[in-house]
Amino acid sequence: MSYISDLSERSNSSKKLIVFDMDSTLIDAETIDELAKAAGVGQEVSAITERAMKGEINFFQALTERVRLLNGLKLEDAIKALEKMPLMPGAKELVSFVRSRGYTTAMVSGGFTLSSERVGKLLGIDHVVSNELIVKDGIITGEVIGSLTAQNSKELVLEEIAAQHGIAPEDCIVVGDGANDICIFKRARYAIAFNSKPILRQHADVVIIEKNLKAVIPVIESFDLDQRCVSCIRNA
């Protein structure tokens, strides 16, 4: 089951949408890696994560292999590990800025509700979509369900959220760091690679190397200016 929530009651008359990845984008950590450390399988999972982010194995294969290694992890230990994950520097400032500019915000993550719900609430994200780890009797079973388990599932979620607001995916902004963001980078009007793997940069309009999301703010300002200029030309 994916988690989708509206955390803001404001109306969106501006018809603007920005979509963020979560791991290593809005937070300075990889959720699956932190869970793996708590389960004592950190090295094994990190190796699979790295291969997936480089595009060496597909997302579904990487996800199922890593989650299987979490079998037996106590839910309480998992929650303690995830609560320690910090937000990415500048995350609060960037989200506050785009909201002030009239953007609807979304966080679309192949990670898990155990962390995404918390991060979404901390940042006031309008839509949060992620996968869910199966838990039985307080123990993680090593299974995962959700709408973001397939290779290009982020694109389908982007389409769904954009449609809710009457926005074309081709008019959206996306921010991410890994190979599983390629599908939405190809669809968006503007794609921002933040501290990303090399494979994603070739699909980006802008590459941010500085590990602070405040560096994205002037980029958004330039995008908005470009949009206004285009609108003026069209209406002349």
C-alpha positions as CSV (number, residue, x, y, z in Angstrom):
1,M,0.0,0.0,0.0
2,S,1.4,3.4,-0.9
3,Y,0.9,6.4,1.3
4,I,-0.6,9.5,-0.2
5,S,-1.7,12.4,2.0
6,D,-2.6,16.0,1.6
7,L,-0.8,17.9,4.4
8,S,-1.9,21.3,3.3
9,E,-5.4,22.8,2.8
10,R,-4.3,25.6,0.7
11,S,-5.6,25.8,-2.9
12,N,-3.3,25.5,-5.8
13,S,-4.5,28.0,-8.4
14,S,-1.0,28.5,-9.8
15,K,-0.9,25.0,-11.4
16,K,2.8,24.3,-10.4
17,L,4.2,21.1,-9.1
18,I,7.6,20.1,-7.9
19,V,8.5,16.5,-7.1
20,F,11.3,15.4,-4.8
21,D,13.0,12.1,-4.2
22,M,13.5,11.4,-0.5
23,D,16.7,9.4,0.2
24,S,19.9,11.4,-0.3
25,T,17.7,14.3,-1.5
26,L,15.3,15.6,1.1
27,I,17.2,13.5,3.8
28,D,20.9,13.0,4.2
29,A,20.7,9.2,4.4
30,E,19.5,6.1,2.6
31,T,16.6,4.6,4.5
32,I,17.3,1.1,3.4
33,D,20.9,1.4,4.4
34,E,20.0,2.6,7.9
35,L,17.6,-0.2,8.4
36,A,20.3,-2.6,7.2
37,K,22.7,-1.4,9.8
38,A,20.1,-1.9,12.5
39,A,19.6,-5.5,11.2
40,G,23.3,-6.2,11.0
41,V,23.5,-6.5,7.2
42,G,24.7,-3.1,6.4
43,Q,27.6,-4.0,4.0
44,E,25.5,-6.4,2.0
45,V,22.6,-4.0,1.5
46,S,24.9,-1.0,0.8
47,A,26.6,-2.9,-2.0
48,I,23.2,-3.6,-3.7
49,T,22.1,0.0,-3.2
50,E,25.2,1.3,-4.9
51,R,24.8,-1.0,-7.9
52,A,21.1,0.1,-8.2
53,M,21.9,3.8,-8.0
54,K,24.5,3.4,-10.7
55,G,21.9,1.6,-12.9
56,E,23.8,-1.7,-12.9
57,I,20.7,-3.7,-11.7
58,N,17.1,-2.7,-12.0
59,F,15.2,-1.1,-9.1
60,F,12.8,-3.9,-8.5
61,Q,15.5,-6.5,-8.2
62,A,17.6,-4.3,-5.9
63,L,14.6,-3.5,-3.7
64,T,13.4,-7.0,-3.2
65,E,17.0,-8.3,-2.5
66,R,17.6,-5.6,0.0
67,V,14.3,-5.9,1.8
68,R,14.7,-9.7,2.0
69,L,17.8,-9.1,4.1
70,L,15.8,-7.2,6.7
71,N,13.8,-10.2,7.7
72,G,13.8,-10.5,11.5
73,L,14.4,-6.8,12.3
74,K,12.3,-5.6,15.2
75,L,10.0,-2.8,14.3
76,E,11.0,-0.8,17.4
77,D,14.7,-1.0,16.4
78,A,13.8,0.1,12.8
79,I,11.9,3.1,14.1
80,K,14.8,4.1,16.4
81,A,17.3,3.9,13.5
82,L,15.1,6.0,11.1
83,E,14.4,8.7,13.7
84,K,18.1,9.5,13.7
85,M,18.2,10.3,10.0
86,P,18.8,14.0,9.4
87,L,17.1,16.2,6.9
88,M,19.3,17.3,4.0
89,P,20.8,20.8,4.7
90,G,18.6,23.4,3.2
91,A,15.6,21.0,2.9
92,K,13.3,23.1,5.1
93,E,14.3,26.3,3.4
94,L,13.8,25.0,-0.1
95,V,10.4,23.5,0.6
96,S,9.3,26.7,2.3
97,F,10.5,28.7,-0.7
98,V,8.7,26.7,-3.4
99,R,5.5,26.7,-1.3
100,S,5.7,30.5,-1.1
101,R,5.9,30.5,-4.9
102,G,2.7,28.6,-5.2
103,Y,4.1,25.1,-5.9
104,T,2.3,22.0,-4.9
105,T,5.0,19.7,-3.4
106,A,5.3,16.0,-3.7
107,M,7.8,13.4,-2.3
108,V,7.9,10.2,-4.4
109,S,10.2,7.6,-2.9
110,G,11.0,4.0,-3.4
111,G,11.7,4.0,0.3
112,F,9.2,3.2,3.0
113,T,6.4,4.7,5.0
114,L,8.3,4.2,8.2
115,S,10.5,7.1,7.2
116,S,8.5,9.0,4.5
117,E,5.5,9.8,6.7
118,R,7.8,11.4,9.3
119,V,9.8,13.4,6.7
120,G,6.7,14.5,4.9
121,K,5.2,15.9,8.1
122,L,8.4,17.6,9.1
123,L,8.7,19.4,5.8
124,G,4.9,20.0,5.2
125,I,4.9,18.1,1.9
126,D,1.5,18.0,0.1
127,H,1.8,14.5,-1.3
128,V,3.9,11.7,0.0
129,V,4.1,8.4,-1.9
130,S,6.3,5.4,-0.9
131,N,6.3,1.7,-0.3
132,E,5.4,-0.3,2.8
133,L,7.4,-2.9,4.7
134,I,5.3,-5.9,5.8
135,V,5.4,-6.2,9.6
136,K,4.0,-9.2,11.6
137,D,4.0,-9.4,15.4
138,G,6.4,-6.5,15.6
139,I,8.9,-8.0,13.2
140,I,9.8,-7.0,9.6
141,T,9.2,-10.0,7.4
142,G,11.5,-9.1,4.5
143,E,8.6,-8.3,2.2
144,V,7.5,-5.0,0.6
145,I,4.4,-3.8,-1.1
146,G,3.4,-0.5,-2.8
147,S,3.0,1.4,-6.0
148,L,6.7,2.2,-6.3
149,T,8.2,-1.3,-6.5
150,A,8.6,-1.5,-10.3
151,Q,11.4,0.0,-12.4
152,N,9.6,3.0,-13.8
153,S,6.8,3.3,-11.3
154,K,7.8,6.9,-10.3
155,E,6.6,8.0,-13.7
156,L,3.1,6.6,-13.1
157,V,2.9,8.3,-9.7
158,L,4.0,11.6,-11.3
159,E,1.2,11.3,-13.8
160,E,-1.3,10.5,-11.1
161,I,-0.4,13.5,-8.9
162,A,-0.1,15.9,-11.8
163,A,-3.5,14.9,-13.1
164,Q,-5.1,15.6,-9.7
165,H,-4.0,19.2,-10.1
166,G,-4.6,19.6,-13.8
167,I,-0.9,19.8,-14.6
168,A,0.9,18.0,-17.3
169,P,4.0,16.0,-16.2
170,E,5.9,17.9,-18.9
171,D,5.2,21.1,-17.0
172,C,6.6,19.9,-13.6
173,I,10.0,20.2,-11.9
174,V,11.7,17.1,-10.4
175,V,14.6,16.8,-8.1
176,G,16.5,13.6,-7.5
177,D,19.8,11.7,-7.3
178,G,19.6,8.2,-8.6
179,A,18.9,5.9,-11.6
180,N,15.3,5.3,-10.6
181,D,14.6,9.0,-11.1
182,I,15.5,8.8,-14.8
183,C,11.9,8.1,-15.9
184,I,10.6,11.2,-14.3
185,F,13.6,13.3,-15.4
186,K,12.7,12.4,-19.0
187,R,9.1,13.6,-18.5
188,A,9.5,16.8,-16.5
189,R,9.9,20.3,-17.9
190,Y,12.9,20.9,-15.7
191,A,15.0,18.2,-14.0
192,I,17.5,18.9,-11.3
193,A,20.1,16.3,-10.3
194,F,21.2,16.9,-6.7
195,N,24.4,15.3,-5.6
196,S,23.5,12.6,-8.1
197,K,25.1,9.6,-9.6
198,P,26.7,10.2,-13.0
199,I,24.1,8.1,-14.8
200,L,21.4,10.6,-13.8
201,R,23.3,13.8,-14.7
202,Q,23.0,13.1,-18.5
203,H,19.2,13.4,-18.1
204,A,19.3,16.6,-16.0
205,D,18.8,20.3,-17.0
206,V,20.8,21.4,-14.0
207,V,23.3,19.5,-11.8
208,I,23.8,20.7,-8.2
209,I,27.1,19.5,-6.7
210,E,26.9,21.5,-3.4
211,K,25.3,19.3,-0.7
212,N,22.8,22.0,0.4
213,L,19.3,22.2,-1.1
214,K,19.4,26.0,-0.7
215,A,21.5,25.9,-3.8
216,V,18.3,24.8,-5.7
217,I,16.5,28.1,-4.8
218,P,18.1,30.3,-7.4
219,V,17.6,27.6,-10.0
220,I,13.8,27.6,-9.3
221,E,13.9,31.4,-9.5
222,S,15.5,31.2,-12.9
223,F,12.9,28.6,-14.0
224,D,10.0,30.8,-12.9
225,L,11.6,33.8,-14.7
226,D,11.9,31.7,-17.9
227,Q,8.3,30.6,-17.6
228,R,7.1,34.2,-17.2
229,C,9.1,35.2,-20.3
230,V,7.7,32.4,-22.3
231,S,4.2,33.4,-21.2
232,C,4.7,37.0,-22.2
233,I,5.9,35.9,-25.6
234,R,2.9,33.6,-26.2
235,N,0.5,36.3,-25.1
236,A,2.1,39.2,-27.1
